Amino acid sequence: MSELITTRRHADLRWQLLATVSALTLTAYVSSTAAAKAEDAGRPTVWIELGAQLEHLSGVDKPFAAGFYDRLDPSFTSPAEFQNALPLAIGPEGKITVEPGNSWVFSADIRYGRAGNRRDRQQKTQPGNFYNVYKYQTGPAAYNRKCCHTYTVIPNRDNFVDVQSQHQETHLILDFQAGKDVGLGLFGGSGSSVISAGVRFAQLQTKSSVSVKAATDLEHYNQFTAFPSFSFVHQAYPQKYSLGTRFRVYSVAAESARSFRGIGPSLSWDASATLAGDPDSSELTFEWGVNAALLFGKQKVKTDHQSSGGYVSRAGYVPVIYAPLYTHPLRHYTRSRNVTVPNVGGMAGFSIKWPNAKISMGYRAGVFFGAMDTGWDTRRTSTTSFYGPFATISVGLGG
């Protein structure tokens, strides 16, 4: 009986001790929550941020490089150069941040970018040297005899290349995160340090098309003699003074559509340090952040291209003769693959803050490793990068 009483006494003692600790913990929690609420009183609980970005792009697409590009006149800019360069992407961005208190931070962020261009570029060689052409006497077998009249003329056709290209890119990035401000100030002043975890969704898309027509290896020849030759037609004697030309012609048409869509977990660290001012009135802060995500998604691409080359010759009024060198009929490729894309990024900038408003400017960069398939006939992955300045305006509500 005494052992049973002793056991019950020990159980009662444990329950009393547990109740005491629980009461103390609850009291401490209520006290800290009350202190946090008192400290956060008057501060906005919801922040709405709107802004715009201006970003350079790389690794979103590759130009179609036809084999005859190397045969064009050395003074010409390669048609591939007109396909590859994209202007800066510009687009809006927005963010909603909720700070309920006790250093918790919840946010939803959206960023959108768009870039595109249309180019129509012609290049041709400068006219060649002037030549003297002798007037031929008429009569049978008299084409090799000259008289005293000459005419100075210039070739009327030269090497050329005509490029028409279109390129369009769009990207969308969504972030949903929950974090906590661990309250680390730097430089001896106030500041914040928010560590967050969440989900990121990214969508990257490009479309491009190009058409190239070119003539090269131009030669002028005289159909009657071995004189310096070029295209020339005399009004009075067209049959006798019309000289010949021969050259190679090429053409290519290609288009592509590429995309990546992925979603996955993300981590970020956003921090700020006060450089000057008072948080209760206005202050200047330096802000920076880094983020990383692992995106699981699908990579798609569709490409079409066809090309041809030929040899053209004409002598006087003889009909044009075209001899094909090669013909590559329309080729169509479609690829789709599940991929895992690591994504890292960072930003740095300055902000002017008031109790209920903030203006920020800075520079941001993001890298998606192996996100896009930029190959034409076969798969070829490329790392896609976005980097450039941004500016935002934030307004605080509630509190």
SVG drawing of the C-alpha trace seen along z (x, -y; Angstrom):
<svg xmlns="http://www.w3.org/2000/svg" viewBox="-5 -62 46 64">
<polyline fill="none" stroke="black" stroke-width="0.4" points="0.0,0.0 2.8,-2.4 4.5,-1.8 1.2,-2.6 0.9,-5.9 4.5,-6.8 3.9,-6.2 0.8,-8.3 2.7,-11.1 5.4,-11.0 2.8,-11.1 1.1,-14.1 4.4,-15.8 5.3,-15.3 1.9,-16.7 2.3,-19.7 5.8,-20.3 4.5,-20.0 1.6,-22.3 4.0,-24.9 6.4,-24.8 3.4,-25.0 2.0,-28.0 5.4,-29.7 5.9,-29.0 2.4,-30.3 3.0,-33.4 6.3,-34.1 4.7,-33.6 1.8,-36.0 4.3,-38.5 6.5,-38.3 3.5,-38.5 2.2,-41.5 5.6,-43.1 5.9,-42.4 2.4,-43.8 3.3,-46.9 6.5,-47.3 4.8,-46.8 1.9,-49.1 1.5,-51.8 3.6,-49.9 1.9,-48.8 1.0,-45.2 0.5,-45.0 2.9,-46.4 2.0,-46.8 5.0,-47.2 4.9,-48.1 7.8,-48.6 9.5,-48.0 12.6,-46.3 15.0,-46.7 17.0,-43.5 19.6,-42.1 19.0,-38.6 21.3,-35.8 21.0,-32.1 17.3,-32.3 17.9,-31.4 20.5,-30.6 20.6,-32.0 20.2,-29.6 23.7,-29.4 23.4,-28.3 26.5,-26.9 26.6,-29.6 27.2,-32.4 30.9,-31.7 30.8,-32.2 29.3,-35.8 31.4,-38.8 33.9,-39.4 32.8,-43.0 29.2,-41.9 28.0,-41.4 27.0,-37.8 23.2,-37.3 23.5,-35.4 24.4,-38.7 21.0,-40.1 19.2,-37.1 21.1,-36.9 20.9,-40.4 17.8,-41.2 16.9,-44.6 16.5,-45.0 13.5,-43.3 11.1,-45.6 8.1,-44.7 6.2,-45.3 6.6,-43.7 4.5,-43.6 4.7,-42.2 2.4,-41.9 4.0,-41.5 2.1,-40.7 3.8,-41.3 1.3,-40.1 3.8,-40.7 6.3,-38.7 8.8,-39.1 6.9,-36.8 6.8,-37.8 4.6,-36.4 4.9,-37.5 3.7,-36.9 5.9,-38.3 5.3,-38.4 7.8,-39.6 7.1,-39.7 9.5,-40.7 9.1,-41.0 11.5,-41.8 11.2,-41.7 12.5,-43.1 12.0,-43.1 14.9,-43.7 15.1,-44.1 18.7,-44.6 20.2,-44.8 23.9,-44.8 25.7,-45.0 29.1,-45.6 30.2,-49.0 30.2,-49.4 33.4,-48.2 35.9,-50.0 34.9,-51.7 35.8,-49.8 36.2,-50.9 34.2,-48.8 35.0,-49.0 32.3,-49.3 32.3,-46.3 31.9,-46.6 29.0,-44.9 29.1,-42.2 29.8,-38.5 32.8,-37.4 33.6,-41.0 33.3,-40.8 37.1,-40.7 37.7,-44.0 37.6,-47.3 36.9,-50.8 37.8,-54.1 34.7,-54.4 34.7,-53.4 32.1,-53.6 32.9,-53.8 30.4,-51.9 30.1,-50.3 28.8,-46.9 25.1,-47.1 24.9,-44.2 26.9,-43.4 27.1,-40.8 24.3,-41.3 22.5,-39.8 19.0,-40.5 18.1,-39.5 14.6,-39.7 14.3,-38.5 11.9,-38.6 12.6,-37.6 10.3,-37.7 10.9,-36.6 8.8,-36.6 9.4,-35.4 7.2,-35.2 8.4,-34.4 6.1,-33.9 7.2,-33.5 5.2,-32.6 7.2,-32.6 7.0,-32.6 9.9,-33.9 11.1,-35.3 13.1,-38.4 16.0,-37.2 16.9,-40.9 20.5,-41.2 21.7,-44.8 24.9,-45.8 27.3,-48.8 26.2,-49.5 22.7,-50.5 19.2,-49.0 18.4,-46.6 16.6,-43.4 17.5,-40.0 14.7,-37.9 15.2,-34.2 12.3,-32.7 11.3,-29.4 8.6,-28.9 7.7,-27.9 8.8,-29.4 7.2,-29.1 9.1,-30.2 8.0,-30.3 10.4,-31.2 9.3,-31.4 10.9,-32.5 9.9,-32.7 12.1,-33.5 12.0,-33.5 14.6,-34.5 14.7,-34.7 18.0,-35.2 18.5,-35.7 22.0,-36.3 24.1,-36.4 27.8,-36.0 30.8,-35.0 29.7,-37.4 31.7,-37.3 31.3,-39.5 32.3,-38.1 32.1,-39.1 30.3,-36.6 32.3,-37.6 35.8,-38.4 38.1,-38.2 37.8,-41.9 37.1,-43.0 33.4,-42.2 30.3,-43.3 26.6,-43.8 26.1,-46.5 23.4,-47.0 23.9,-49.6 20.7,-51.1 21.5,-50.9 23.2,-47.5 21.9,-45.4 22.8,-42.1 26.5,-43.1 27.1,-45.1 25.3,-43.0 27.8,-41.3 27.2,-38.4 27.1,-37.7 27.2,-34.6 26.9,-34.2 25.7,-31.9 22.4,-32.5 21.4,-31.2 18.3,-31.3 17.2,-30.0 14.1,-30.3 13.9,-29.1 11.7,-29.5 11.6,-28.2 9.5,-28.2 11.1,-27.3 9.8,-27.2 10.5,-26.1 8.0,-25.8 9.0,-24.7 8.0,-24.8 9.9,-23.9 11.1,-24.8 13.0,-28.1 15.0,-29.7 16.0,-33.3 17.8,-35.8 16.8,-39.5 18.6,-42.0 18.9,-45.7 21.1,-48.1 20.3,-51.7 22.9,-54.1 21.4,-57.3 18.2,-58.7 15.6,-57.6 13.1,-54.7 10.3,-56.9 10.7,-59.6 12.8,-58.8 16.0,-56.8 18.4,-55.7 19.0,-52.0 21.2,-49.6 19.4,-46.4 20.7,-43.1 19.5,-39.6 20.2,-36.2 17.9,-33.4 18.0,-29.8 15.4,-27.4 15.3,-24.0 12.7,-23.9 11.1,-20.7 9.4,-21.1 9.3,-20.6 11.5,-21.9 10.0,-22.1 11.2,-23.2 9.8,-23.2 12.0,-24.2 11.5,-24.3 14.1,-25.3 14.8,-24.8 17.5,-26.2 18.8,-26.0 21.7,-27.2 22.1,-27.5 24.3,-28.8 22.9,-31.5 24.4,-32.7 23.1,-35.0 24.7,-36.1 23.1,-39.0 19.5,-38.2 20.0,-34.5 17.5,-33.3 18.7,-33.0 20.2,-29.6 19.8,-28.3 21.7,-25.2 20.9,-24.0 23.8,-23.3 21.8,-21.8 18.3,-21.8 17.4,-21.0 13.6,-20.5 11.6,-21.6 12.8,-19.9 10.7,-19.8 11.9,-18.9 9.8,-18.6 11.4,-17.8 10.0,-17.6 11.9,-16.6 11.4,-16.7 14.3,-18.6 15.5,-19.8 16.8,-23.4 18.8,-25.0 18.1,-28.7 20.2,-31.3 19.9,-35.0 20.7,-38.1 20.0,-41.8 21.5,-45.0 20.2,-48.5 19.3,-51.5 16.0,-52.6 14.5,-55.7 12.0,-54.7 9.2,-56.4 6.9,-54.8 4.3,-54.1 6.2,-54.3 9.4,-53.3 11.2,-54.0 13.9,-51.5 16.4,-51.3 18.9,-48.6 20.4,-45.9 19.2,-42.3 20.5,-39.2 19.1,-35.7 20.5,-32.5 18.6,-29.4 21.1,-26.6 20.2,-24.5 16.7,-25.9 16.4,-26.3 16.9,-23.9 18.5,-26.2 19.4,-23.5 17.9,-23.3 18.3,-19.8 19.5,-18.3 19.1,-19.1 21.5,-21.7 20.9,-23.2 21.9,-26.8 22.1,-28.7 19.6,-31.6 20.5,-34.8 18.6,-38.0 20.3,-41.0 19.7,-44.7 18.4,-47.6 15.0,-47.9 12.9,-50.5 9.9,-50.1 7.5,-52.1 6.0,-50.6 3.0,-51.7 2.2,-50.4 -1.4,-49.8 -2.8,-49.0 -1.1,-49.1"/>
</svg>
